[in-house]
């Protein structure tokens, strides 16, 4: 029975390992546990006999020889990559950075139906084999992994030739601004294994970097979770923009995530300019301000490495990343950043033109404003609106009003104001902007700025030791327990597609149709203004 000693055994729903101990169920022939099998053999065990099932005659017959289907299945399970290793990629020397290794271009296609080699994982030559990779080979084939489960199509395909392994990968990142978005980006970079410097303004008192330190501590309590593991917080160090700007010379990428105010951003860039390293990439996470305005008056050396990298909140979970570049920025700089974003951060990078709102906000803000207007016109509650505009359309359940709470109602105001000031006069967005302005203003004055404040369109009432979700009445401003069954019957048709939903004869379907038809028409109006390639 040598060769069978380390074989896995299965009986019913139990799995045990027997390493020569014997005694009890699952002992090997010739060992003390031989007679310990149950008296009544189960049909499952009988079915396994003679067919290579562990515990059957066929299993012993194949010891050291040909493998049966159950051994193949166990081998495949042993070599199945862990979740954090899915989406591994390898840059091939002389090839395109999008080249992936293994079946299905390195993507997780299907756990049950995809054949796997029993000889081991085919990610790379040394993957899980214990072999060492010398420096020369590492330079030609570098394996890195995404910090989240990659899905098909999340590769950067919008710009031909973007990507490729460069001599100096991005390993050290500085994030300026420790708000919700800045902290989320810092955490996401730490999840990817980068050393991160998180900077914010000085808080007078004992700890001059108290704001950034508080943001790091808050990451462990965030919902949804920013960090893939609490220990990743140890990769993030705190600082401030008065004492620690000189440390920017040591990082590979600096991303600014501060308030959407052009004057404040330019002032920060002027302070940063003398501290930026010769190969450091600088970018802004602005969602509305044009790149041309941000680099105005900036030293040419810094402007030649300055881009816009617009993440979406929360950065760890939303795959889209908009990148805006200019003729002053070299292709190698763009390639270096896009490679890092795709391979290490797991982002789907799209190249956008330097237009107001780029792609996501230009369409998204229009959709939200149109939905706000339709909600008021139809006399719907916010629960009814979100119930029809969320899951039935394939959108997260936050839908419209829940999303505004998540992003921040006060931030939404700044985004809209920026768009209005930069969009051409004939843009259809001007026809709907301003709807519900008095409602928004009253909420901000009362401190209802979203989840970061007292609440927003929704709030969590904790009075009496209970946690009750409440919704705001748009007409009166009062809160009442949220109606969790506010959807119209047409919401069920969303599983069959948009057509059946919009054709359904109820007011919910008419509400959805009004919003979608105008939003899709607006999207067609923008091509090819916002990007050269929409896919």
N, C-alpha and C positions, 0 to 999 in steps of 0.2 A: 504493500500500500504506500510505498515511498513515492513521492510526487503528488500524492493526493492530500498530503498532510496539511498544506496551506490552502486547500480548496474551500471556497465558500459553500455553505449548505443552507438550504431553505426548507422549512417545514411549515406549511400553512402560512401565517403572516409573520413568522419569526425568522430572524436571521442571526446566526451565531457563528463565531469563528472557533474552530477547534485546532489547537496547536499541540497535539499529542497529549492533551490532558485526559481525554476520555471521560467516562462517567456522565450520565444524563443523556438527554436526547442529542442526536447528531454525532455520536461517537463514530470513529472509523472502524472498518473491519480489522480484526486483529488487535483491537484495543479494548480497554476495559469497558467501554460504553457500547459494545457491539449489541448486547441484548437489551439496550435501553430504548430502542425504538418503540413507538406505541403498538399495542396489540392489534388494534384495528387500523390497517393502513388506509389512508384517505384516498378517494378517487384521484385527487390531484397528484399524489405521490405515485399511484399506479400508472397514471398517464405518462409520468416522467421516465419510467423504467424502459431501458432499451433505446432511449432517444437522446442520451447525453445529458439528461437532467441531473443536477447534483443530488446524490442520494440514491440514484437508480443504478441498475446494472450497467447501463450504457455509459455511465459516468466513469465507473471503474475500468471499463473496457478501453476507454479513450485516454486513461492516465498516461501522460507522456507521449501520446500519439496525436491523432487528428482531434480537433475540437468540435464539440457539438454546438448546437445553436444557443444553449444556455451559457456555455463558456464564452462564446462570442459576445453574447449580450453583456455578461459581467465585465469582459475586457473592455468593451466599448464604454461602459459606465465608468470604469477606472480612468479612462483616458479622456472622458468628456471634460472640457475646460470649465473651470469655475466661472460664475457669472461675471466677476470682475475682469476675466480674461477674454470675454467675447469681444469680437470686433478688433482683434489684434491685426496690425498691419505691418508690412515690411517695405521700406523704400528700396527699390531695386536699382542697382547702379546702372546709370544710363537709361533708366526707364521712367515712366510717369509715376508720380507720387501716389496716384490712385490705385496702383497695382496692389492687389491683396493676395494673401496666401491661402491656399486651401479651397475646398469646394464652396461654391456659392459666394466667391469673392470675400471670404473671411467673415460672412455674416451668419447669424444664427437663423437657420431656415426652418427647422422643425425638429423637435426633440425625438419624435418617434420614427419618422419616416426617412430621415436622412441617413444614408449608410456611412459608417465610420470605419476607418482602418483599425484592426485589432492590434497592429504593431505600434501604435502610439499616435499622439497628436501631430498633425502635419503643419503646425504653425511655422516653425523654423527648425533648422538643423539641431540646435541645442536646446530647444524648448522642453523642459522637464526631463532632460536626459542627464543633467548633472555636468555637462561639458562646459568648458570655459570659452569665452569669445575673446579673441585677441583684438587689439586696438584697431588693426587694419580692417578686419572683418566688421567690427562695430561701426566703423566709418562708412562702410558700404551698405550694410544692412542693419538698420536700427529698429528694434521692435519696441513699440510702446502701445499702451492700451487706453481705451476710453474709460472715463470714470463712471460711466453709466452704460446700461445695455443699449447698444447701438441697434438701430432699425434700418431696414433697407432704404436706400435713397438719401441717407444722411451724409453723403459725400459732397464735397464742394465741386460743383460741375459748372458753375456759372462763368468762369473765366478760363479760357484755354491755357494750359501750361502752368497754372498756378499750383504751387506746392513743390515738393522735392526736399530731400535731406540736405541741409546746409551745414557748413562747417561749425557753426555755433548755434546749437539748439537753445530754445528759450527754457531756462530753468529757474530764473529768479524774476519775480514779478513785484511791482509796486502798484498799489491801488490808493489813489488819493480821493478821499471821501468815504466815510464809514457808515453811511446811511443804509437803508434796507438793500438797495441795489449794490452799493459798493461793498458791503459786507458779504453779500451773496456771491459776487465775483471773486472776492478774496478767498472765500471758503471753497469755491469751485476750483480755483487754481491750486489750493492746498490739497484738495482731493486728488488732483492730477500729480501730486508729488513735488510741487514747486515750493521753493522758499518764498514767502510772501511778506512784504512790508506794507502795513496798512497805516496810512497817515490821515490826519484830520486837523482841524484848527485847534489852537491851544485853549485849554480850560484853566482859568486862573485858580491857583491853589497848590496843594502839594504835588499832585501828579499832573504834569503839563500835557501828558498824552492820555488823560483819563477817558476822553471820548472814544478814542480808538480801542483802548483796553476794554471799555464797557461793551463795545460792539463785538469783540472777540468772545467775551464771556457769554453774551447773549446768543451766540451761534448755537450753543448746545441746547438752548431752550426754544429755538425757532420752530415754527410750524408753517409750512413743511420744513423738514430738517435740511439745513444747509450743508452739513458735513456728512460724509458717508460713514465716518467713524469719529468719535470724540477726540481720539489721539491726533487727528489731523490739525487740530487747533494749535498744537505745539509747533507747527511749521509757520505760523503767522506771528509776526512781531509787530508791536504797536509803536507809533511815533507821531510827530506833529510837523506841520509845514513850516514852522519857524526854526526848529532845532535839528531837523533830520533830512532836509532837502539834499545835503551833500551825499547821503547814502544812495541817491538815485544813480550815481556814476557806476555803482556796482551791479545794477539790475539790467536785465535784457529787455524788459518791456514795462513801460509806465502807462497806466490807464487812468485817466481823470474821470471821476464820477461825482461831480459836485452839482450845485444848483444850476438850472437852465437860465443863466444870466450871462450874456456875452461879455459884459465889462468885467465881471468877477473871473470868468475863465481866462480872459486875456491877461489880467493881472497875475494870475497864478502861473501862466505860461512864461511870462517875463521873469518871474522869480526862479522858475525851474531851469531856464535856458543854460545858465552857466554851470549847472550841475549834471547835465545829461551826458552820459558816456558816448564815445564815438560811434558805437554800434547799437545804442539803445533805441528801440522803437517807442514812439509816443503816440497815444491815441486818446480820443474822447469818446465817452459813452453817450454823448448827446443824442437825443431822439428827434430833434427838430432843427437845430441850428446848422446852416450850410457850412461845409468845410472851407469854402472860400472866405467866409467871414472869420472863421476861427484862426486861420493862418495869416490874416492881414496884420502886417507889422512884425511878424515872427521872424527871427534870424533864419536865413536860407538853409543853413546846415540842419536846423531843427525841423524846418518845414519839409525838407526832403525825406524825413522819416516820420512824418505825422499823418495819421489816418483817423477815420472814424470807425469805431467798432461798437455797434449798437446791440447790446444784449437785451433779452426780454426776461421779465421777472416771473417766476424765480429762475435765476441763471442755471441752477443745477438741473432743472427739469425741462425747461423749454429749449428745444434744439436749435432754433433759428438764431443766426448771427448775421447781421447786416454789416458789410464792410464797404466803406466809401474811400476811394483813393483819388489821386490827382496826377497830372502829368509830371509834377516835380518828384513824385515818389517812384523809386526804381522798382522794376518788376521783382528783383530779388528780395527787396524788403517786404513787398506784399506777399510773395511766396512764403517767406519765412514765417510771417504771422499767420497766414491762412493754414499752413501745414500744422502749426502748433494748435490752432483752434480746432481743426478737424481731428487730428490724431490723438491729441492729449486731452482736449476739453470735450471732444465728442460732439462738435457743433456741425450743423448744416449751414455752410457759409454761402451767402449769395452776394454778388457784387451789385451795388446799387449806384445809380447816378446821383450827383450832388444836387438833389432837389428837395424842397421842404417836406419833412416827414419821411423821406425815403420811400420804402414800400409798405412796411408793416404799419407804421403810424398813419401814413397817408390814407390807407384803406381802413385801418382799424378805428381811427378816431371818427371817420365819416360814418362807419357802421354804428358806433356807439351813439353818436349824435342823432342819427336817423332813428335808431331804436328808442331813444329818449323822447323824440318828437312823436313817434307812433304810439308810445305808451300813454302820453298825455292826450293825444287825439282820440284814441280808442277808449280812454277812461279806465285803463287796466291798472291793477296793483303791480308793484314791483315783483311780487312772487309770480303772478301770472306771466309777466313779461319774461322773467328768467326761466320759467318752466317751459316756455315755448321756444326760447332762443338758445337754450343750452343743449342738453343731450339730444333732443329731436333733430338738431342740425349737425350733430357730431362735434359740438363745441363743449368744453368742460362745463360742469354744472354751475360754475361762477357766472357764466353767461355774460350779461352786460352790467347790471348793478353790483353784483358780487365782485366782478372784475375791477370796477371803479373803486370799491372798498379796498381791494388788495393792492392796487397800484397807488392809491392815495388820491382823494378827491381834490385836494389842493394842487397836487402835481398835474392832474388832468386840466385844471384851469390854465396853468402855465403853458402846457402843450398846445391847447386850443388857441391861446393868445399868440403864440409864436407862429402857428400855422396861418392864422388870419393875417398876420403882418407880412408874411412872405409869399403867400399864394397869389397868383394872378387874379385880377378883378373878375374875370369871367369864369373862375372855377366854381362848379356847382356846390362846393362846400359852403360858400357864403350864403346860400339859400336856406340852410338849416341851422347854421351856427347861432347861438344865443338862446336856443330853446331851453327852458328850465333854468335860465341863469339866476333868477331870483331864488329858486329852491337851493341851488348850489351855494350861493352866497350866504344864505341863512344858515346852512349846515356848517360852513366853515367858521362863521362867527360864533356858533354854539360849541365849537370844538369837535364836531362830528366830521373828521377828515378821513375816516376809513379805519382800517384795523389798527393803525398806529396811533389813533386817537381814542376818543370815547366810543367810537363806532362810526358807522356811515349809514348807508341805506339799510344795512342790517346791523344789529348790535347784540351782544350777549348780556342778558340781564342776570346778575348773580345775587340778587336780593333774596333773603331768606335761605341762603345756602344752596339754592338751586341754580342751574344754568339753563336759561330759557332763551332761545333764539327769537329775536323780535325784528319786525320789518317796519319801515317808516311809511307813513301815509303821505303821499306826495302832495295832497291837497291841504291837510291840516298840520303836518309836521309831527304828528303823534306816533308813538310806537305801540305795537300790539303783537302778540305771539304770531310768528310767521305761519302762513298756511302752507303746509307741506304737500297738499293735494290740489294745488291751484291750476294744474295743467288742463287744457281743453282736450276733448276726445281726439282731436286731430294729432295730438302729440304722439300717440301710438303709431301713427302712420310714418313717422320718421324712420322706423326700421326698414321700411320699403323704399325709401328714397325721398328726395325733395319733391318730385313730381306728385306722387300720391298725397303727400302732406299738404302741398299748396292747393291741390284740387279738392280737398275735403271741405264739405259745406258747413263750416262753423266760423265763428269770429276769430278764433285763434289762428286758423289757417289764413284768413284774410290779413291778419296782423303780420304774420310771417311773410306773406307775399309782398306786402307793401315795402317792407324793409329790404328783402332780398333783391327784388327787381331793381330798386334804386341803387343798391350797393353794387350789384353786378354791372349795371350800366355805368356807374362811376369808375369801376375798375377797367372796363373797356375803354373809357375816355382817357385813361392815363397811359395806355400803351402807345408808343414806346418811350414815354417821357421819363418814367421813374427808373427803368432798367432796360438794358439791351436784350435781356433774355428772361422771360417768365416761363417756368416749367412746373 
